[in-house]
Amino acid sequence: MNPSSSLALILLILTRKETLALQSIPSEGLLRPSAELLSRRTLISSVASTAILFTSTISYAETNDRSDLLRAISRKASDEEVIGIIENLQDPSGGKATFYPDRLEGQWELIWSYKAEAFSPLLKLPEPFRPESYQYLGSAAAQEVGDGRIAQGLTGGILGKSQLWLSSGAVPFEDDPSVLEIQPPFRFQLGGKYGSGVPKKMIVESGSDAEFRQVNGRSKEEQAAGKNQYQQMYLENIGPGSLRVSSVIAGDPVIVGEIFVHRKL
């Protein structure tokens, strides 16, 4: 039974002239109404308020747009359809995601992406060869790649039990509280899965954006572009299962326009 039906049933029962419980108590045993006995009106109001609160809590996590997004991802809808749904989402963080590090904190699983193959060609592989993609923020990143850094991880599929780690610095962008500015040094490492404790082996370390882009075969113009800006477009606060939608909005022209939907583990 949904909350609205439950509320209607409760109110119907409470608005009877007498309840069975009150009928069974002798009049001399009743407390004075002014002291401890709730009136039926107060009781009905309390139940209604609780039910309304319960209903609003559910609707926060089950809005139509959110549900539409998850359904579209599940049935592998077109990029255009998914992006259209994303554009209608109302960001719970009010465009100020970097003000809430506790919400960004944790291990995030990639469940949908647009242009992510620019980040790694491995994500274009068919199952079962395509690896799983994760992102680590806050203390989850700190325990693996150091304080003040964020990390991307690819594991499983063709990589087996190994994990590729790409990490960088990240600071809130002062002109926009929804944006993280990505900073060097950049490190590309091979190690074990998150939390495994397997030592990481350095593959590439670059001290500047231009140097890292050069290693990745970028043109002179692409190497000279500004720092990458990573916007948090939508950020929930319901613990595990929270959704986060993000996009690269400036920087390396090859990856600008990438969109990601992550789910917190």
Backbone as JSON, one array per atom type, in Angstrom:
{
  "sequence": "MNPSSSLALILLILTRKETLALQSIPSEGLLRPSAELLSRRTLISSVASTAILFTSTISYAETNDRSDLLRAISRKASDEEVIGIIENLQDPSGGKATFYPDRLEGQWELIWSYKAEAFSPLLKLPEPFRPESYQYLGSAAAQEVGDGRIAQGLTGGILGKSQLWLSSGAVPFEDDPSVLEIQPPFRFQLGGKYGSGVPKKMIVESGSDAEFRQVNGRSKEEQAAGKNQYQQMYLENIGPGSLRVSSVIAGDPVIVGEIFVHRKL",
  "N": [[0.86, -1.2, 0.0], [0.61, 2.21, -0.86], [1.99, 5.34, 0.58], [0.01, 7.39, 0.51], [-2.46, 6.02, 0.38], [-2.32, 4.66, 2.77], [-2.42, 6.8, 4.6], [-4.99, 7.82, 4.11], [-6.59, 5.69, 5.01], [-5.9, 5.61, 7.73], [-6.84, 8.11, 8.62], [-9.58, 7.79, 8.17], [-10.25, 5.85, 10.03], [-9.62, 7.18, 12.43], [-11.42, 9.27, 12.51], [-13.87, 8.38, 13.29], [-16.66, 8.48, 15.59], [-16.08, 7.38, 18.14], [-13.24, 5.54, 19.23], [-12.35, 2.06, 19.45], [-10.53, 1.66, 21.48], [-10.86, 3.85, 23.24], [-13.51, 3.48, 23.99], [-13.36, 1.31, 25.63], [-12.3, 2.17, 28.0], [-13.05, 3.15, 31.27], [-14.86, 6.1, 32.27], [-13.88, 7.36, 34.57], [-11.31, 6.67, 34.52], [-10.0, 8.07, 32.63], [-7.49, 10.43, 31.64], [-7.23, 13.94, 32.3], [-8.1, 16.0, 29.62], [-6.69, 18.37, 29.27], [-4.28, 17.82, 30.29], [-2.74, 15.19, 29.69], [-3.97, 13.72, 27.73], [-4.26, 13.3, 24.34], [-6.19, 15.1, 22.01], [-8.55, 14.0, 19.51], [-8.27, 15.54, 17.26], [-5.65, 16.57, 17.46], [-4.23, 14.18, 17.35], [-4.9, 13.21, 14.82], [-3.75, 15.25, 13.3], [-1.05, 14.87, 13.92], [-0.55, 12.31, 12.89], [-1.08, 12.8, 10.19], [0.93, 14.68, 9.58], [3.22, 13.15, 9.95], [2.86, 11.19, 7.98], [2.9, 12.77, 5.67], [5.52, 13.74, 5.77], [6.9, 11.32, 5.49], [6.08, 10.58, 2.96], [7.21, 12.67, 1.42], [9.91, 12.19, 1.81], [10.31, 9.81, 0.45], [9.68, 10.65, -2.17], [11.81, 12.3, -2.78], [13.91, 10.61, -3.52], [12.79, 9.29, -5.59], [11.93, 10.74, -7.82], [10.2, 11.61, -10.86], [11.92, 12.28, -13.05], [14.38, 11.26, -12.19], [13.79, 8.51, -11.95], [13.1, 8.06, -14.61], [15.57, 8.46, -15.78], [17.14, 6.33, -14.76], [15.71, 4.16, -15.78], [16.0, 4.61, -18.54], [18.76, 4.3, -18.83], [18.98, 1.63, -18.07], [17.63, 0.26, -20.14], [19.25, 0.82, -22.21], [18.91, 3.19, -23.74], [19.01, 5.75, -26.35], [21.79, 8.05, -26.64], [20.91, 10.67, -26.97], [18.33, 10.63, -25.81], [18.89, 10.03, -23.11], [20.52, 12.21, -22.4], [18.66, 14.27, -22.74], [16.92, 13.75, -20.58], [18.68, 14.15, -18.45], [19.12, 16.89, -18.68], [16.79, 17.89, -17.6], [16.89, 17.36, -14.92], [16.71, 18.37, -11.52], [19.05, 19.79, -9.6], [19.91, 18.58, -6.45], [21.88, 19.72, -4.87], [21.83, 22.35, -5.46], [23.5, 23.52, -7.37], [25.91, 23.78, -6.07], [27.89, 21.84, -5.49], [30.58, 21.5, -4.63], [30.55, 22.62, -2.15], [29.77, 20.66, -0.49], [31.53, 18.4, 0.56], [31.16, 16.01, 1.91], [29.09, 14.78, 0.58], [30.17, 14.32, -1.92], [32.15, 12.59, -1.3], [33.58, 9.28, -1.41], [33.28, 5.99, -3.03], [32.5, 5.62, -6.38], [30.49, 4.18, -8.85], [30.59, 3.93, -12.36], [27.77, 4.21, -14.33], [26.71, 5.06, -16.69], [27.77, 6.76, -19.65], [28.89, 9.41, -21.8], [30.81, 9.89, -24.59], [32.95, 8.78, -23.21], [34.9, 7.12, -24.13], [36.94, 8.68, -24.98], [38.34, 9.14, -22.71], [39.22, 6.54, -22.09], [39.97, 4.06, -24.4], [39.36, 1.47, -23.75], [36.84, 1.37, -22.7], [35.2, 1.11, -24.83], [35.12, -1.47, -25.52], [33.36, -4.6, -26.08], [31.14, -6.38, -23.8], [32.25, -9.53, -22.51], [34.64, -8.2, -22.15], [34.99, -5.5, -21.65], [36.13, -3.29, -19.18], [35.11, -2.45, -15.79], [34.27, 0.79, -14.57], [35.34, 3.15, -12.18], [35.12, 5.88, -9.82], [36.9, 7.81, -7.45], [36.61, 9.77, -4.61], [37.47, 12.22, -2.09], [38.15, 10.75, 1.09], [38.24, 8.16, 0.12], [39.74, 8.37, -2.19], [42.06, 9.44, -1.06], [43.19, 7.37, 0.5], [44.2, 5.75, -1.43], [45.59, 7.24, -3.44], [46.56, 9.55, -2.31], [46.24, 12.64, -0.38], [44.01, 15.35, -1.28], [43.5, 14.65, -3.88], [41.87, 13.16, -6.75], [40.62, 10.13, -8.24], [40.44, 7.91, -11.04], [39.38, 4.65, -11.86], [39.94, 1.59, -13.6], [38.91, -1.69, -13.9], [38.62, -5.32, -13.91], [36.98, -7.27, -16.52], [38.91, -7.27, -19.43], [41.12, -6.59, -17.95], [41.17, -8.16, -15.72], [42.02, -9.0, -12.39], [43.61, -6.88, -11.96], [44.07, -3.28, -11.69], [43.81, -0.24, -13.4], [44.95, 2.95, -12.61], [44.22, 6.33, -12.69], [45.14, 9.4, -11.6], [44.79, 12.7, -10.18], [45.33, 16.1, -9.04], [42.74, 18.05, -7.44], [40.72, 20.85, -7.03], [38.23, 23.03, -5.6], [36.66, 25.2, -7.92], [37.02, 28.61, -7.94], [35.26, 30.41, -9.14], [32.89, 29.11, -9.61], [30.85, 27.15, -7.75], [30.03, 24.61, -8.44], [31.98, 23.32, -9.75], [34.97, 21.4, -10.11], [38.38, 22.03, -10.38], [40.86, 20.54, -12.28], [44.1, 19.46, -11.53], [47.72, 19.21, -11.94], [50.12, 17.09, -10.13], [49.8, 14.53, -12.68], [49.11, 11.12, -12.56], [49.53, 7.92, -13.83], [48.9, 4.68, -13.14], [49.49, 1.17, -12.46], [47.88, -1.25, -10.57], [46.32, -2.97, -7.82], [42.85, -3.81, -7.11], [40.52, -1.44, -5.63], [41.16, -0.83, -2.25], [42.62, -3.15, -1.93], [45.26, -3.11, -1.23], [47.42, -3.72, -2.81], [50.57, -2.86, -4.1], [51.15, 0.0, -6.23], [52.35, 0.42, -9.56], [54.24, 2.82, -11.24], [53.35, 4.15, -14.35], [53.14, 6.43, -15.99], [54.04, 9.72, -15.13], [53.22, 13.08, -14.9], [54.02, 16.5, -14.75], [52.58, 18.68, -15.6], [49.71, 20.03, -17.38], [50.11, 20.26, -20.15], [52.29, 18.54, -20.6], [51.23, 16.04, -19.89], [49.17, 15.8, -21.74], [50.65, 15.75, -24.07], [51.92, 13.27, -23.84], [49.71, 11.75, -24.27], [49.28, 12.04, -26.93], [48.22, 14.47, -27.89], [47.59, 17.39, -29.91], [49.6, 20.4, -30.54], [47.99, 22.63, -30.12], [45.94, 21.54, -28.54], [47.43, 20.76, -26.34], [48.04, 23.22, -25.28], [45.7, 24.17, -24.21], [43.49, 25.34, -21.54], [43.21, 24.49, -17.99], [41.51, 21.45, -17.08], [38.07, 21.5, -16.39], [35.73, 20.26, -14.21], [32.51, 19.71, -13.96], [29.97, 19.3, -11.52], [26.92, 18.32, -12.11], [24.62, 17.31, -10.99], [23.83, 16.19, -7.82], [23.13, 13.92, -5.39], [22.06, 13.2, -1.99], [21.72, 10.78, -0.43], [23.18, 8.77, 0.65], [24.63, 5.48, 0.12], [23.84, 4.46, -3.17], [23.16, 6.95, -4.05], [22.94, 9.24, -6.79], [25.11, 10.8, -9.16], [25.74, 13.25, -11.51], [27.99, 14.35, -13.92], [30.25, 16.48, -15.81], [32.8, 17.26, -18.23], [33.65, 20.45, -18.78], [35.45, 22.32, -19.69], [38.84, 22.84, -20.9], [41.01, 20.27, -21.98], [40.4, 19.81, -25.31], [39.73, 17.35, -26.44], [38.38, 15.85, -24.54], [36.43, 17.52, -23.54], [33.0, 17.95, -23.02], [32.38, 15.38, -22.35], [30.16, 13.29, -20.51], [29.06, 11.94, -17.45], [27.39, 9.46, -15.53], [27.28, 8.53, -12.31], [26.99, 6.12, -9.64], [26.79, 5.96, -6.15], [28.59, 3.7, -4.11]],
  "CA": [[0.0, 0.0, 0.0], [1.45, 3.41, -0.9], [1.77, 6.21, 1.74], [-1.24, 8.14, 0.43], [-3.54, 5.12, 0.74], [-2.21, 4.41, 4.21], [-2.89, 7.98, 5.31], [-6.44, 7.9, 3.99], [-7.17, 4.67, 5.87], [-5.71, 6.02, 9.13], [-7.74, 9.22, 8.91], [-10.94, 7.25, 8.19], [-10.43, 5.16, 11.31], [-9.55, 8.11, 13.55], [-12.52, 10.24, 12.51], [-15.09, 7.82, 13.87], [-17.06, 9.18, 16.82], [-15.3, 6.81, 19.24], [-12.4, 4.4, 18.85], [-12.56, 0.92, 20.34], [-9.69, 1.8, 22.66], [-11.46, 4.81, 24.17], [-14.75, 2.93, 24.5], [-13.08, 0.27, 26.62], [-11.75, 2.75, 29.22], [-14.08, 3.83, 32.09], [-14.7, 7.55, 32.25], [-13.08, 7.84, 35.68], [-9.89, 6.34, 34.31], [-9.42, 8.92, 31.6], [-6.76, 11.59, 32.13], [-7.81, 15.2, 31.89], [-7.63, 16.38, 28.29], [-5.72, 19.47, 29.32], [-2.99, 17.36, 30.8], [-1.95, 14.21, 28.96], [-4.72, 13.01, 26.69], [-4.32, 13.99, 23.04], [-7.48, 15.13, 21.35], [-8.54, 13.33, 18.22], [-7.78, 16.49, 16.26], [-4.19, 16.6, 17.56], [-3.72, 12.89, 16.91], [-5.03, 13.17, 13.36], [-2.75, 16.17, 12.76], [0.27, 14.26, 14.07], [-0.45, 11.22, 11.91], [-1.01, 13.39, 8.85], [2.24, 15.28, 9.39], [4.19, 12.06, 9.79], [2.66, 10.55, 6.67], [3.36, 13.7, 4.64], [6.97, 13.73, 5.83], [7.33, 10.04, 4.95], [5.86, 10.61, 1.52], [8.17, 13.57, 0.78], [11.21, 11.55, 1.85], [10.34, 8.85, -0.65], [9.66, 11.31, -3.46], [13.13, 12.86, -3.06], [14.74, 9.61, -4.18], [12.06, 8.61, -6.65], [11.3, 11.7, -8.7], [9.97, 11.06, -12.19], [13.09, 12.42, -13.9], [15.39, 10.32, -11.7], [13.35, 7.18, -12.36], [13.22, 7.99, -16.07], [16.99, 8.34, -16.11], [17.59, 4.96, -14.47], [15.07, 3.26, -16.74], [16.61, 4.82, -19.85], [20.08, 3.67, -18.79], [18.79, 0.18, -18.01], [17.22, -0.29, -21.43], [20.24, 1.26, -23.2], [18.31, 4.2, -24.61], [19.96, 6.54, -27.12], [22.45, 9.13, -25.91], [20.06, 11.87, -27.03], [17.25, 10.5, -24.84], [19.44, 10.14, -21.76], [20.95, 13.6, -22.2], [17.44, 15.05, -22.57], [16.45, 13.55, -19.21], [19.66, 14.8, -17.58], [18.91, 18.33, -18.75], [15.61, 18.24, -16.81], [17.11, 17.07, -13.51], [16.86, 19.49, -10.6], [20.19, 19.44, -8.75], [19.65, 18.72, -5.01], [22.91, 20.55, -4.23], [21.61, 23.74, -5.85], [24.64, 24.04, -8.12], [27.02, 24.07, -5.14], [28.37, 20.53, -5.07], [31.86, 21.54, -3.92], [30.29, 23.03, -0.77], [29.34, 19.47, 0.25], [32.5, 17.32, 0.35], [30.65, 14.75, 2.46], [28.24, 14.17, -0.44], [31.06, 13.88, -2.99], [32.98, 11.55, -0.71], [33.29, 7.86, -1.56], [33.56, 5.21, -4.23], [31.39, 5.8, -7.3], [30.5, 3.28, -10.0], [30.08, 4.53, -13.59], [26.66, 3.42, -14.88], [26.42, 5.55, -18.04], [28.68, 7.82, -20.04], [28.84, 9.93, -23.17], [32.16, 10.22, -25.05], [33.95, 8.33, -22.24], [35.98, 6.42, -24.82], [38.05, 9.63, -25.08], [39.1, 8.9, -21.48], [39.88, 5.26, -22.26], [39.41, 3.21, -25.46], [38.92, 0.19, -23.18], [35.42, 1.44, -22.42], [34.48, 0.81, -26.06], [35.12, -2.92, -25.73], [32.09, -5.27, -25.74], [31.19, -7.3, -22.68], [32.74, -9.37, -21.13], [36.01, -7.67, -22.15], [34.99, -4.11, -21.19], [36.32, -3.19, -17.72], [34.24, -1.59, -15.01], [34.91, 2.08, -14.31], [35.01, 3.72, -10.88], [35.75, 7.15, -9.46], [37.15, 7.87, -6.01], [36.69, 11.15, -4.12], [37.61, 12.36, -0.65], [39.01, 9.79, 1.78], [38.4, 6.97, -0.73], [40.9, 8.65, -3.05], [43.25, 9.7, -0.23], [43.82, 6.13, 0.94], [44.81, 5.08, -2.58], [46.47, 8.07, -4.27], [47.05, 10.7, -1.56], [45.32, 13.72, -0.04], [43.8, 16.41, -2.25], [43.5, 14.11, -5.23], [40.77, 12.29, -7.15], [41.15, 9.03, -9.05], [39.6, 7.06, -11.88], [39.9, 3.28, -11.87], [39.39, 0.6, -14.51], [39.25, -3.03, -13.43], [37.74, -6.36, -14.43], [37.01, -7.43, -17.97], [40.2, -7.65, -19.98], [42.15, -6.3, -16.96], [41.14, -9.16, -14.65], [42.07, -8.5, -11.02], [44.42, -5.66, -11.93], [43.32, -2.04, -11.86], [44.51, 0.94, -13.89], [44.63, 4.12, -11.79], [44.59, 7.65, -13.19], [44.82, 10.34, -10.53], [45.22, 14.1, -10.35], [44.85, 17.01, -8.02], [41.42, 18.64, -7.71], [40.35, 21.9, -6.06], [37.02, 23.77, -6.02], [36.89, 26.34, -8.81], [36.52, 29.74, -7.15], [34.21, 31.16, -9.83], [31.68, 28.3, -9.78], [30.89, 26.11, -6.72], [29.67, 23.28, -8.95], [33.1, 22.86, -10.58], [36.29, 21.05, -9.61], [39.44, 22.28, -11.35], [41.79, 19.42, -12.25], [45.45, 20.0, -11.49], [48.82, 18.25, -11.85], [50.66, 16.12, -11.07], [48.96, 13.45, -13.18], [49.78, 9.83, -12.4], [48.87, 6.76, -14.42], [49.54, 3.57, -12.45], [48.89, -0.16, -12.49], [47.89, -1.85, -9.24], [45.21, -3.86, -7.53], [41.55, -3.18, -6.94], [40.33, -0.52, -4.51], [41.2, -1.43, -0.93], [43.36, -4.43, -1.92], [46.6, -2.94, -0.66], [48.46, -4.1, -3.78], [51.35, -1.68, -4.49], [50.95, 0.5, -7.59], [53.54, 0.67, -10.35], [54.07, 4.03, -12.04], [53.48, 4.04, -15.8], [53.41, 7.79, -16.44], [53.8, 10.83, -14.2], [53.42, 14.35, -15.61], [53.92, 17.65, -13.85], [51.79, 19.77, -16.17], [48.67, 19.61, -18.31], [50.69, 20.13, -21.5], [53.13, 17.34, -20.64], [50.38, 14.86, -19.85], [48.46, 15.73, -23.02], [51.63, 15.34, -25.08], [52.07, 11.83, -23.69], [48.49, 11.15, -24.82], [49.2, 12.29, -28.36], [47.46, 15.66, -28.22], [48.23, 18.38, -30.77], [50.15, 21.56, -29.84], [46.86, 23.45, -29.7], [45.27, 20.84, -27.43], [48.34, 20.81, -25.18], [48.04, 24.59, -24.74], [44.39, 24.51, -23.64], [43.47, 25.58, -20.1], [43.01, 23.34, -17.1], [40.21, 20.79, -17.18], [37.07, 21.86, -15.39], [34.86, 19.1, -14.05], [31.3, 20.23, -13.32], [29.02, 18.37, -10.9], [25.63, 18.84, -12.58], [23.53, 16.77, -10.16], [24.44, 15.46, -6.71], [22.18, 13.52, -4.36], [22.57, 13.05, -0.62], [20.97, 9.71, 0.23], [24.11, 7.7, 0.99], [24.81, 4.5, -0.96], [22.75, 4.54, -4.14], [23.04, 8.32, -4.57], [23.38, 9.47, -8.16], [25.87, 12.02, -9.43], [25.94, 13.49, -12.93], [29.09, 15.3, -14.06], [30.67, 16.72, -17.2], [33.99, 18.06, -18.47], [33.1, 21.63, -19.46], [36.53, 23.17, -20.21], [40.15, 22.21, -20.84], [41.43, 19.45, -23.11], [39.29, 19.74, -26.27], [39.37, 15.96, -26.76], [37.47, 15.3, -23.55], [35.35, 18.47, -23.22], [31.7, 17.43, -23.47], [32.1, 14.08, -21.74], [29.15, 13.3, -19.45], [29.11, 10.71, -16.68], [26.42, 9.21, -14.45], [27.86, 7.61, -11.32], [26.16, 5.72, -8.49], [27.64, 5.74, -4.98], [28.58, 2.35, -3.54]],
  "C": [[0.89, 1.24, 0.0], [1.09, 4.33, 0.25], [0.45, 6.96, 1.7], [-2.43, 7.29, 0.82], [-3.54, 4.84, 2.23], [-2.75, 5.58, 5.01], [-4.4, 8.07, 5.27], [-7.13, 6.9, 4.92], [-7.08, 5.07, 7.33], [-6.69, 7.13, 9.5], [-9.19, 8.75, 8.99], [-11.22, 6.6, 9.53], [-10.51, 6.16, 12.45], [-10.71, 9.08, 13.6], [-13.86, 9.63, 12.91], [-15.39, 8.52, 15.2], [-16.28, 8.68, 18.01], [-14.4, 5.74, 18.66], [-12.64, 3.29, 19.85], [-11.75, 1.06, 21.62], [-10.32, 2.73, 23.68], [-12.74, 4.26, 24.77], [-14.5, 1.94, 25.63], [-12.58, 0.85, 27.95], [-12.86, 3.45, 29.98], [-13.79, 5.32, 32.14], [-13.82, 8.04, 33.38], [-11.6, 7.53, 35.48], [-9.24, 7.21, 33.26], [-8.69, 10.08, 32.25], [-7.46, 12.85, 31.64], [-7.24, 15.58, 30.53], [-6.58, 17.47, 28.32], [-4.35, 19.02, 29.77], [-2.29, 16.44, 29.81], [-2.69, 13.54, 27.8], [-4.77, 13.85, 25.42], [-5.74, 13.99, 22.53], [-7.38, 14.41, 20.04], [-7.99, 14.26, 17.14], [-6.26, 16.53, 16.25], [-3.58, 15.32, 17.03], [-3.77, 12.78, 15.4], [-3.97, 14.06, 12.73], [-1.36, 15.57, 12.8], [0.48, 13.16, 13.04], [-0.3, 11.77, 10.51], [0.37, 13.97, 8.58], [3.29, 14.23, 9.16], [4.08, 11.43, 8.42], [3.14, 11.44, 5.54], [4.87, 13.72, 4.59], [7.51, 12.47, 5.19], [7.21, 10.03, 3.44], [6.89, 11.49, 0.83], [9.56, 12.97, 0.78], [11.36, 10.56, 0.71], [10.46, 9.57, -1.99], [11.01, 11.93, -3.8], [13.97, 11.89, -3.87], [14.05, 8.98, -5.38], [11.3, 9.61, -7.53], [11.16, 11.09, -10.09], [11.21, 11.12, -13.06], [14.19, 11.44, -13.49], [15.05, 8.9, -12.15], [13.47, 7.0, -13.87], [14.67, 7.79, -16.49], [17.48, 6.91, -15.9], [16.97, 3.95, -15.44], [15.72, 3.38, -18.13], [17.99, 4.17, -19.91], [19.95, 2.16, -18.83], [18.44, -0.43, -19.35], [18.11, 0.19, -22.58], [19.62, 2.2, -24.24], [19.39, 5.0, -25.32], [20.6, 7.62, -26.24], [21.57, 10.38, -25.87], [18.95, 11.81, -26.0], [17.77, 10.67, -23.42], [19.86, 11.58, -21.46], [19.74, 14.52, -22.01], [16.88, 14.94, -21.17], [17.37, 14.27, -18.23], [19.43, 16.31, -17.54], [17.72, 18.8, -17.91], [15.78, 17.99, -15.32], [17.28, 18.36, -12.7], [17.92, 19.12, -9.56], [19.89, 19.65, -7.27], [20.68, 19.59, -4.3], [22.8, 22.02, -4.62], [22.78, 24.35, -6.61], [25.85, 24.37, -7.27], [27.64, 22.79, -4.6], [29.66, 20.59, -4.26], [31.72, 22.05, -2.49], [29.99, 21.82, 0.12], [30.31, 18.31, 0.02], [32.03, 15.97, 0.88], [29.75, 14.04, 1.46], [29.08, 13.63, -1.6], [31.9, 12.68, -2.57], [32.57, 10.14, -1.13], [33.73, 7.23, -2.86], [32.32, 5.25, -5.12], [31.56, 4.88, -8.51], [29.9, 4.0, -11.22], [28.97, 3.65, -14.16], [26.23, 3.89, -16.27], [27.41, 6.65, -18.37], [28.44, 8.22, -21.49], [30.24, 10.42, -23.52], [33.25, 9.73, -24.1], [35.1, 7.58, -22.9], [37.17, 7.36, -25.05], [38.94, 9.51, -23.85], [39.87, 7.59, -21.59], [39.21, 4.46, -23.37], [38.9, 1.87, -24.94], [37.42, 0.18, -22.92], [34.55, 1.21, -23.66], [34.39, -0.7, -26.32], [33.75, -3.52, -25.4], [32.26, -6.1, -24.47], [31.53, -8.69, -23.22], [34.14, -8.78, -21.04], [36.09, -6.25, -21.59], [35.17, -4.06, -19.67], [35.25, -2.32, -17.08], [35.0, -0.31, -14.67], [34.4, 2.66, -12.98], [35.7, 5.07, -10.7], [35.81, 7.22, -7.94], [37.38, 9.32, -5.6], [36.86, 11.16, -2.6], [38.54, 11.31, -0.06], [39.21, 8.51, 0.97], [39.58, 7.15, -1.67], [42.17, 8.79, -2.21], [43.95, 8.41, 0.16], [44.52, 5.39, -0.2], [45.85, 5.94, -3.3], [46.95, 9.35, -3.58], [46.0, 11.79, -1.37], [45.21, 14.75, -1.18], [43.74, 15.95, -3.68], [42.19, 13.34, -5.47], [41.34, 11.23, -8.08], [40.05, 8.37, -9.86], [40.22, 5.66, -11.85], [39.18, 2.4, -12.88], [39.85, -0.77, -14.05], [38.25, -4.04, -13.96], [37.82, -6.43, -15.94], [38.37, -7.91, -18.43], [41.34, -7.43, -18.99], [42.19, -7.32, -15.83], [41.13, -8.52, -13.28], [42.94, -7.25, -10.89], [43.53, -4.44, -12.09], [44.26, -0.95, -12.38], [44.02, 2.14, -13.1], [45.12, 5.38, -12.48], [44.17, 8.67, -12.14], [45.4, 11.71, -10.82], [44.81, 14.89, -9.13], [43.49, 17.55, -8.41], [41.09, 19.64, -6.62], [39.05, 22.56, -6.53], [37.39, 24.99, -6.86], [36.23, 27.56, -8.17], [35.37, 30.5, -7.82], [32.89, 30.39, -9.97], [31.71, 27.14, -8.78], [30.42, 24.73, -7.18], [30.85, 22.61, -9.65], [34.34, 22.52, -9.75], [37.3, 21.33, -10.72], [40.5, 21.19, -11.18], [43.21, 19.93, -12.41], [46.5, 18.88, -11.47], [49.29, 18.11, -10.41], [49.63, 15.04, -11.45], [49.75, 12.14, -13.07], [48.92, 8.72, -12.98], [49.61, 5.54, -13.91], [48.78, 2.27, -12.66], [49.01, -0.77, -11.11], [46.76, -2.83, -9.07], [43.92, -3.09, -7.37], [41.52, -2.31, -5.69], [40.32, -1.29, -3.19], [42.01, -2.71, -0.83], [44.72, -4.32, -1.26], [47.73, -3.32, -1.59], [49.23, -2.84, -4.19], [51.11, -1.29, -5.96], [52.3, 0.75, -8.27], [53.29, 1.87, -11.27], [54.29, 3.72, -13.52], [53.87, 5.39, -16.39], [53.16, 8.75, -15.29], [54.15, 12.12, -14.92], [53.16, 15.5, -14.66], [53.14, 18.82, -14.39], [50.73, 19.21, -17.1], [49.26, 19.34, -19.69], [51.51, 18.84, -21.62], [52.28, 16.07, -20.69], [49.63, 14.7, -21.17], [49.41, 15.32, -24.15], [51.84, 13.83, -25.04], [50.88, 11.1, -24.32], [48.26, 11.52, -26.29], [48.38, 13.49, -28.77], [48.28, 16.61, -29.1], [48.78, 19.53, -29.92], [49.03, 22.46, -29.31], [46.15, 22.84, -28.5], [46.12, 20.86, -26.17], [48.27, 22.17, -24.49], [46.72, 25.0, -24.1], [44.48, 24.66, -22.12], [43.24, 24.31, -19.29], [41.62, 22.75, -17.29], [39.31, 21.23, -16.04], [35.98, 20.79, -15.4], [33.63, 19.51, -13.25], [30.43, 19.1, -12.77], [27.62, 18.92, -11.16], [24.47, 18.44, -11.67], [24.16, 15.91, -9.08], [23.42, 15.19, -5.62], [22.87, 13.33, -3.01], [21.77, 11.99, 0.13], [21.87, 8.51, 0.56], [24.32, 6.75, -0.18], [23.59, 4.48, -1.88], [22.52, 5.93, -4.68], [23.55, 8.39, -6.0], [24.15, 10.78, -8.25], [26.08, 12.11, -10.94], [26.99, 14.58, -13.08], [29.5, 15.41, -15.52], [31.96, 17.51, -17.23], [33.55, 19.25, -19.32], [34.18, 22.56, -20.04], [37.84, 22.41, -20.09], [40.5, 21.48, -22.12], [40.27, 19.28, -24.09], [38.83, 18.32, -26.59], [38.33, 15.41, -25.79], [36.36, 16.26, -23.12], [34.05, 17.94, -23.82], [31.39, 16.04, -22.96], [31.06, 14.25, -20.63], [29.17, 11.94, -18.77], [27.93, 10.65, -15.7], [27.03, 8.15, -13.56], [26.84, 7.3, -10.23], [27.09, 5.39, -7.32], [27.47, 4.33, -4.42], [28.63, 2.41, -2.02]]
}
